[in-house]
Structures are given as structure tokens and as C-alpha cells.
Amino acid sequence: MSKHHYDHVRGNEKFHELVALKSKLSWSLAALMMIVYYSFILVIAFFPEWLGTPLSANSTMTWGLPVGIGIILFTFFITGIYVHRANNIYDGLMQKVIDASHDHVNNMPSDEGESSS
């Protein structure tokens, strides 16, 4: 990417919108994941007997297994949220930024637009 592309992308309002959207979602999902994982660790530390309690009187399965599976499924779920947003929102915004940059550089006078791509 040439310096002209780089400068145009950095100054593009849609690029800043994209960065803000991705950042907000990423930090939100990271916070959710941290809350879930650290809550699990706190349960292990302070209430280990609860995780070892059978689901029912005749069951050999304890609460630890469904809780662990739930954490894994939650991780898949929030990953799916990010992938869905990336495919449906972020990719479109990024393409608009790239197209605008190419248009800007291609429409520059030839002596300014000449640089390695």
C-alpha cells in the first residue's frame, strides 16, 4: 500500500467508524468472557462441593459437567456473534474504505499518485 493510500485511509471517517465499532464489540465480548471464566474460577475456589453435587439423586453426573459444557457453548456463541458482525458489517465498511482510497489515489495528478503499490 502506498503512502497516499495509507494517508487517505487514516483520514477516512468510515475507517474511524469501523475501528470504533470493532473495538466496542471486541472489548464487550472480552469482558463477557472474562466474567464467565472468572465466575467459574470463583465457584471452584469457594463452592467446589456444588460442582461435585449430582444433578439428581440417582445421577452420577455432577453439576460441573453441564457448567463446563455451558462455558464452552458460550464461547462458541460469542465467537459466532463476532464472526456474524465481521461478515455482515465490518467487511462492508472496510470495502468502502478500500474503494474510497483506491478512487482517491487513482484520481490524483500523475506526479503525486506515482509510488509503489
C-alpha positions as CSV (number, residue, x, y, z in Angstrom):
1,M,0.0,0.0,0.0
2,S,1.4,3.4,-1.0
3,K,1.8,6.3,1.4
4,H,-1.1,8.0,-0.4
5,H,-3.4,5.0,0.3
6,Y,-2.3,4.9,3.9
7,D,-2.8,8.6,4.5
8,H,-6.2,8.5,2.9
9,V,-7.4,5.5,4.9
10,R,-6.2,7.1,8.2
11,G,-8.2,10.2,7.4
12,N,-11.3,8.4,6.2
13,E,-14.3,8.8,8.6
14,K,-15.6,5.3,7.7
15,F,-12.3,3.8,8.8
16,H,-12.6,5.5,12.2
17,E,-16.2,4.3,12.5
18,L,-15.0,0.8,11.7
19,V,-12.3,0.9,14.3
20,A,-14.7,2.2,16.9
21,L,-17.3,-0.4,16.1
22,K,-14.8,-3.3,16.2
23,S,-13.2,-2.0,19.4
24,K,-16.5,-1.7,21.2
25,L,-17.7,-5.2,20.3
26,S,-14.3,-6.8,20.9
27,W,-14.0,-5.2,24.4
28,S,-17.6,-6.1,25.2
29,L,-17.2,-9.7,24.3
30,A,-13.9,-10.0,26.0
31,A,-15.4,-8.6,29.2
32,L,-18.3,-11.1,29.0
33,M,-15.8,-13.9,28.5
34,M,-13.7,-12.8,31.5
35,I,-16.8,-12.5,33.7
36,V,-17.9,-16.1,32.8
37,Y,-14.4,-17.6,33.2
38,Y,-13.6,-15.8,36.4
39,S,-17.0,-16.6,37.8
40,F,-16.3,-20.3,37.1
41,I,-12.9,-20.0,38.9
42,L,-14.5,-18.3,41.9
43,V,-17.1,-21.1,42.1
44,I,-14.3,-23.7,42.0
45,A,-12.4,-21.7,44.7
46,F,-15.3,-21.0,47.1
47,F,-18.0,-23.6,46.3
48,P,-16.2,-26.7,44.9
49,E,-18.7,-29.0,46.6
50,W,-21.5,-27.5,44.5
51,L,-19.8,-28.5,41.2
52,G,-19.4,-32.0,42.7
53,T,-23.1,-32.3,43.6
54,P,-25.0,-34.9,41.5
55,L,-27.7,-33.4,39.2
56,S,-30.3,-35.7,40.8
57,A,-30.5,-38.3,43.5
58,N,-29.9,-41.3,41.1
59,S,-27.4,-39.5,38.8
60,T,-23.7,-40.0,38.6
61,M,-23.3,-36.8,36.6
62,T,-22.4,-33.7,38.6
63,W,-23.2,-30.0,38.1
64,G,-19.6,-29.5,36.9
65,L,-20.1,-31.2,33.6
66,P,-23.1,-29.1,32.3
67,V,-21.5,-25.9,33.7
68,G,-18.3,-26.7,31.8
69,I,-20.2,-27.5,28.6
70,G,-22.1,-24.3,29.1
71,I,-18.9,-22.3,29.2
72,I,-17.7,-23.9,26.0
73,L,-21.0,-23.3,24.3
74,F,-21.0,-19.7,25.5
75,T,-17.6,-19.2,23.9
76,F,-18.8,-20.6,20.6
77,F,-21.8,-18.3,20.8
78,I,-19.9,-15.1,21.4
79,T,-17.4,-16.1,18.7
80,G,-20.4,-16.5,16.4
81,I,-21.6,-13.1,17.2
82,Y,-18.2,-11.6,16.3
83,V,-18.0,-13.6,13.0
84,H,-21.5,-12.6,12.1
85,R,-20.8,-8.9,12.7
86,A,-17.5,-9.1,10.9
87,N,-19.0,-10.7,7.8
88,N,-22.1,-8.5,7.7
89,I,-21.0,-5.1,8.9
90,Y,-17.2,-4.8,9.2
91,D,-16.3,-6.3,5.8
92,G,-18.7,-4.0,4.0
93,L,-17.3,-0.9,5.8
94,M,-13.7,-2.0,5.1
95,Q,-14.5,-2.5,1.4
96,K,-15.9,1.1,1.3
97,V,-12.7,2.4,2.9
98,I,-10.6,0.5,0.4
99,D,-12.6,1.6,-2.6
100,A,-12.5,5.2,-1.5
101,S,-8.8,5.0,-1.0
102,H,-8.3,3.5,-4.5
103,D,-10.5,6.1,-6.0
104,H,-8.7,8.9,-4.3
105,V,-5.2,7.7,-5.3
106,N,-6.3,6.9,-8.9
107,N,-7.8,10.4,-9.3
108,M,-4.6,12.1,-8.0
109,P,-2.5,14.0,-10.5
110,S,0.0,11.6,-12.0
111,D,3.1,13.1,-10.3
112,E,1.5,12.7,-6.8
113,G,0.0,9.3,-7.5
114,E,3.2,7.7,-8.7
115,S,4.6,5.4,-6.0
116,S,4.9,1.7,-5.3
117,S,1.6,0.0,-4.6
